[in-house]
Amino acid sequence: MITADFESSSYYPRGGRGRQKITALKTMLITLAYLGTQWSMNAIADKFGVSESTVHVAIRRVLDFLLSISEREIRWPNDEEAARNKRAFRALGRCDGVEAGLPDVISAIDGCHVRITRPTDCEEDYYNSNEFHSIILQAVCDADMVFFGVFVGFPGRAHDARVLEESFLFEEAASRFDGGYLLGDAAYPLLPWLLPPYRHVTSSWQPWMSKFNHVHCKRRVVIVIAFGLLKERFRRLDKIDVNSIPQAVEIVMAACVLHNLARRHVDVFEYSDIANSDLGIFSSEPVDVDHKPTLAARLRDRLAQNLPL
């Protein structure tokens, strides 16, 4: 399907002078080889029997095509899809013996680092606390690990909460998630539409807080697995060796588009152990907001207290 879409698009040449053009399928396979491995351009050229310049052109064409369909493939759920997501997240409770689950969960949110070569500009901003240069991929996904919001390119040194505040996700989620909420880790602020777990404050800790954190973790892990699937399938994200940050952002976005296409169709990728794998998924320091008696705090307390112990 994706190859046919590419072939019928303006990004695949209709003809021209000079050498015979390569097929749309071969162009797509060259790009998949690039995204799925750490092979050099020379190795890819040898593999497909083409020149290095042809490899560069093929990759550029497919990346541009994938970016052009990104809004179609990575999009916010409509009302029907949001309702289906709520049911799917609630059903995850059966996996850990909590039939009731958490109601009204629409998605999970997290961020991960994508390693890059040392940039020439603002190099220190991209050097993260894990001691390598990176850009941050922040995403939200549904219970099937399909991304429906992706924000990529912030310097690796930034805190998850700051990335959220600077992203389109912040404004759009506040308006779109009326009647539902996201689950995020402790690096995120407590908001009416975003619920992190409780932090362990010994003076006020209650058993139902522990239960909430357990149930929360079982559902939030889908975004961790989604990142794991993305990085396992697209090994180019192990380290993106390109000359500019915008190029790196394009590569990550293209991989996210392909990830969604794979998840929505037949995806036989093994991911049972991905959540426990070392795939460069790191969290920022927790945000200390649990003491604030906000509307969001009351919502979380109500949800937690309604869970069976």
Phi and psi in degrees as a GROMACS rama.xvg file:
@    title "Ramachandran Plot"
@    xaxis  label "Phi"
@    yaxis  label "Psi"
@TYPE xy
-66.5078  -35.1802  ILE-2
-66.4664  -40.7703  THR-3
-64.2062  -40.1702  ALA-4
-62.6746  -41.8008  ASP-5
-64.3928  -44.2388  PHE-6
-62.7408  -33.6712  GLU-7
-87.6106  -2.01395  SER-8
-87.9313  170.919  SER-9
-75.0616  -8.55362  SER-10
-83.8473  -13.4657  TYR-11
-102.421  124.013  TYR-12
-65.5942  140.466  PRO-13
-83.3981  -11.9831  ARG-14
152.219  -177.746  GLY-15
159.232  -179.909  GLY-16
-84.3437  167.252  ARG-17
89.1546  -145.662  GLY-18
-64.992  154.101  ARG-19
-66.9768  134.982  GLN-20
-71.6798  153.354  LYS-21
-83.6672  157.044  ILE-22
-69.0947  161.723  THR-23
-62.325  -38.6235  ALA-24
-63.0198  -45.0689  LEU-25
-66.1254  -38.4177  LYS-26
-60.264  -43.5635  THR-27
-66.2937  -41.5219  MET-28
-66.061  -36.3538  LEU-29
-60.4085  -44.3005  ILE-30
-67.6896  -39.7647  THR-31
-64.3793  -36.4452  LEU-32
-64.1929  -38.6662  ALA-33
-65.66  -48.7862  TYR-34
-71.9998  -29.4807  LEU-35
-89.5227  -4.41712  GLY-36
-139.098  178.894  THR-37
-108.691  22.7999  GLN-38
-61.7669  148.382  TRP-39
-75.3227  164.585  SER-40
-60.9334  -36.4715  MET-41
-65.2811  -41.2322  ASN-42
-65.4529  -39.5229  ALA-43
-66.4507  -40.7464  ILE-44
-60.4756  -44.509  ALA-45
-63.2021  -40.3205  ASP-46
-61.4028  -38.6585  LYS-47
-103.498  1.67322  PHE-48
66.1496  38.6927  GLY-49
-130.981  173.699  VAL-50
-81.6697  162.333  SER-51
-62.4471  -37.2409  GLU-52
-63.7667  -36.1471  SER-53
-64.9213  -38.7832  THR-54
-61.0073  -46.5667  VAL-55
-59.4894  -45.546  HIS-56
-65.4094  -42.7001  VAL-57
-61.1568  -46.4767  ALA-58
-63.3484  -42.5731  ILE-59
-61.7141  -42.3739  ARG-60
-64.6844  -44.4157  ARG-61
-71.1809  -39.4852  VAL-62
-59.476  -45.6635  LEU-63
-60.5477  -40.6127  ASP-64
-63.5655  -46.5157  PHE-65
-63.1602  -38.7622  LEU-66
-64.8776  -33.6718  LEU-67
-68.9141  -24.1947  SER-68
-104.846  8.94073  ILE-69
-62.0561  -38.1953  SER-70
-70.8531  -24.0835  GLU-71
-76.2497  -38.5721  ARG-72
-92.669  -23.6869  GLU-73
-119.314  98.1718  ILE-74
-144.671  157.149  ARG-75
-68.6578  146.671  TRP-76
-70.4856  144.583  PRO-77
-78.7439  -178.529  ASN-78
-60.0232  -40.938  ASP-79
-65.885  -42.8378  GLU-80
-67.841  -38.2305  GLU-81
-62.269  -41.7242  ALA-82
-63.6094  -39.4198  ALA-83
-65.8659  -39.2718  ARG-84
-61.8179  -41.6332  ASN-85
-59.2939  -44.2758  LYS-86
-64.9354  -39.9083  ARG-87
-67.1074  -43.287  ALA-88
-65.6849  -39.194  PHE-89
-65.4878  -36.0382  ARG-90
-65.3945  -22.5284  ALA-91
-61.8979  -19.5044  LEU-92
-61.0908  -27.6026  GLY-93
-67.4186  -19.5525  ARG-94
-72.8524  -24.3956  CYS-95
-122.889  21.1273  ASP-96
81.1567  9.8188  GLY-97
-108.18  91.8918  VAL-98
-59.1847  -39.5652  GLU-99
-67.6829  -36.0294  ALA-100
61.7815  -163.171  GLY-101
-107.298  122.738  LEU-102
-76.8842  152.262  PRO-103
69.9324  17.7588  ASP-104
-75.9539  124.1  VAL-105
-98.9173  -33.9523  ILE-106
-163.916  173.704  SER-107
-120.217  148.331  ALA-108
-127.7  145.034  ILE-109
-164.449  173.136  ASP-110
-130.623  153.335  GLY-111
-142.026  158.704  CYS-112
-90.5131  138.84  HIS-113
-115.665  116.095  VAL-114
-67.1445  137.629  ARG-115
-131.233  166.15  ILE-116
-71.8066  158.513  THR-117
-61.166  120.684  ARG-118
-74.2182  156.966  PRO-119
-81.4355  -27.2386  THR-120
-109.279  138.199  ASP-121
52.3573  42.5814  CYS-122
-55.9951  -38.6743  GLU-123
-67.5717  -26.1843  GLU-124
-68.255  -26.1723  ASP-125
-94.689  -3.66049  TYR-126
-88.2208  107.094  TYR-127
-86.5034  176.985  ASN-128
-68.2836  -13.5956  SER-129
-91.9107  6.66367  ASN-130
70.5641  43.0226  GLU-131
-149.876  162.097  PHE-132
-82.5599  136.651  HIS-133
-156.824  162.997  SER-134
-112.867  156.825  ILE-135
-99.901  132.5  ILE-136
-105.222  115.195  LEU-137
-111.053  133.267  GLN-138
-148.088  157.367  ALA-139
-119.383  145.578  VAL-140
-140.254  163.355  CYS-141
-91.4248  -174.754  ASP-142
-67.603  -17.4261  ALA-143
-94.082  9.68384  ASP-144
65.5884  29.7113  MET-145
-92.7499  127.544  VAL-146
-72.8105  133.524  PHE-147
-126.224  10.5026  PHE-148
-157.718  123.547  GLY-149
-133.529  130.711  VAL-150
-133.06  117.218  PHE-151
-135.118  144.218  VAL-152
124.672  -10.7149  GLY-153
-66.4738  144.547  PHE-154
-58.6262  143.146  PRO-155
-61.8113  -18.3091  GLY-156
-76.0908  -16.1341  ARG-157
-71.8653  149.135  ALA-158
-79.1221  147.034  HIS-159
-54.0522  -40.2553  ASP-160
-64.9605  -37.5915  ALA-161
-69.1288  -41.0294  ARG-162
-58.363  -43.7544  VAL-163
-59.807  -47.294  LEU-164
-64.1417  -29.8477  GLU-165
-88.6028  -9.25944  GLU-166
-92.3044  162.309  SER-167
-65.5131  -20.9266  PHE-168
-61.026  -34.3675  LEU-169
-62.4222  -51.5787  PHE-170
-71.8108  -41.7208  GLU-171
-71.1262  -38.4517  GLU-172
-65.303  -38.9173  ALA-173
-60.4689  -33.9341  ALA-174
-91.2548  -28.2498  SER-175
-89.2256  -23.5018  ARG-176
-99.9599  33.8342  PHE-177
-64.4003  120.946  ASP-178
88.8524  4.9425  GLY-179
-151.775  178.047  GLY-180
-156.608  164.285  TYR-181
-99.9371  156.87  LEU-182
-109.093  126.953  LEU-183
-130.152  165.909  GLY-184
-80.1973  -175.623  ASP-185
-68.8139  -8.25199  ALA-186
-76.2921  -11.7969  ALA-187
-100.214  152.413  TYR-188
-74.324  156.846  PRO-189
-84.8518  116.738  LEU-190
-133.757  162.225  LEU-191
-57.6458  -25.353  PRO-192
-112.486  8.34935  TRP-193
-143.764  114.694  LEU-194
-114.866  111.879  LEU-195
-85.938  171.675  PRO-196
-72.3545  167.304  PRO-197
-71.039  144.866  TYR-198
-89.9662  150.012  ARG-199
-77.9954  99.5208  HIS-200
-110.169  106.869  VAL-201
-61.9232  -31.669  THR-202
-69.2895  -24.7137  SER-203
-126.253  14.6328  SER-204
-72.1863  137.436  TRP-205
-125.828  152.416  GLN-206
-57.3472  -35.2352  PRO-207
-68.5047  -20.9857  TRP-208
-69.3204  -41.4763  MET-209
-62.4046  -41.1324  SER-210
-63.4347  -43.2906  LYS-211
-60.3294  -45.6263  PHE-212
-61.1285  -38.4405  ASN-213
-64.9411  -48.8976  HIS-214
-64.763  -40.9461  VAL-215
-57.7221  -48.2021  HIS-216
-61.6287  -39.8467  CYS-217
-63.5879  -25.8336  LYS-218
-95.8001  -38.1845  ARG-219
-67.0466  -23.2023  ARG-220
-61.0588  -17.4383  VAL-221
-60.7361  -33.9391  VAL-222
-72.4194  -33.7637  ILE-223
-64.7329  -43.3884  VAL-224
-65.4419  -38.2435  ILE-225
-60.8139  -44.3839  ALA-226
-63.1305  -39.2752  PHE-227
-62.2763  -44.1257  GLY-228
-59.8319  -44.7225  LEU-229
-58.2098  -47.9483  LEU-230
-76.5068  -29.7797  LYS-231
-69.7471  -39.287  GLU-232
-78.2502  -39.9735  ARG-233
-111.066  83.3136  PHE-234
-67.0898  -12.5516  ARG-235
-59.839  -25.5415  ARG-236
-76.558  -6.93609  LEU-237
-61.2067  -39.7926  ASP-238
-162.445  119.165  LYS-239
-93.8106  113.238  ILE-240
-103.638  81.5636  ASP-241
-131.47  172.283  VAL-242
-86.2119  -11.7035  ASN-243
-146.69  154.743  SER-244
-62.7151  -45.1286  ILE-245
-55.7292  -37.3866  PRO-246
-63.4397  -42.9232  GLN-247
-62.6442  -40.7745  ALA-248
-60.9252  -42.9162  VAL-249
-61.4606  -40.0299  GLU-250
-64.6192  -44.1352  ILE-251
-64.5634  -43.6832  VAL-252
-61.697  -42.9185  MET-253
-61.2601  -41.2073  ALA-254
-63.3014  -38.1316  ALA-255
-65.8481  -38.0452  CYS-256
-61.8667  -47.4639  VAL-257
-64.9664  -36.867  LEU-258
-56.9614  -47.5929  HIS-259
-63.8252  -40.5792  ASN-260
-60.3244  -41.0726  LEU-261
-66.987  -42.1049  ALA-262
-67.085  -34.0996  ARG-263
-79.1598  -15.2879  ARG-264
-115.606  -157.177  HIS-265
-73.7305  113.081  VAL-266
-120.506  105.382  ASP-267
-102.594  16.4192  VAL-268
-65.893  135.55  PHE-269
-79.3487  125.662  GLU-270
-137.292  18.1844  TYR-271
-62.6559  -30.7378  SER-272
-107.734  6.68509  ASP-273
-66.0499  -36.0284  ILE-274
-60.9347  -24.4956  ALA-275
-103.459  8.9643  ASN-276
-87.472  158.557  SER-277
-90.6919  92.7814  ASP-278
-118.213  21.2704  LEU-279
73.6104  28.1925  GLY-280
-99.4474  110.965  ILE-281
-123.462  154.053  PHE-282
-111.087  149.908  SER-283
-76.8832  173.526  SER-284
-63.0045  145.357  GLU-285
-60.6659  149.993  PRO-286
-91.68  128.829  VAL-287
-88.3878  90.2915  ASP-288
-130.796  1.2372  VAL-289
-65.5014  -21.5818  ASP-290
-79.8282  -9.6855  HIS-291
-82.4748  123.641  LYS-292
-80.0745  64.9074  PRO-293
-92.2604  172.185  THR-294
-57.4138  -41.6272  LEU-295
-63.8252  -39.6456  ALA-296
-64.4025  -39.3466  ALA-297
-67.3743  -37.3061  ARG-298
-62.1156  -46.8754  LEU-299
-63.775  -42.6266  ARG-300
-60.0383  -41.8126  ASP-301
-64.4549  -43.7657  ARG-302
-62.2933  -43.3379  LEU-303
-65.9384  -42.6588  ALA-304
-70.5598  -20.6976  GLN-305
-85.7523  -8.022  ASN-306
-77.0466  137.789  LEU-307
-69.4374  135.729  PRO-308
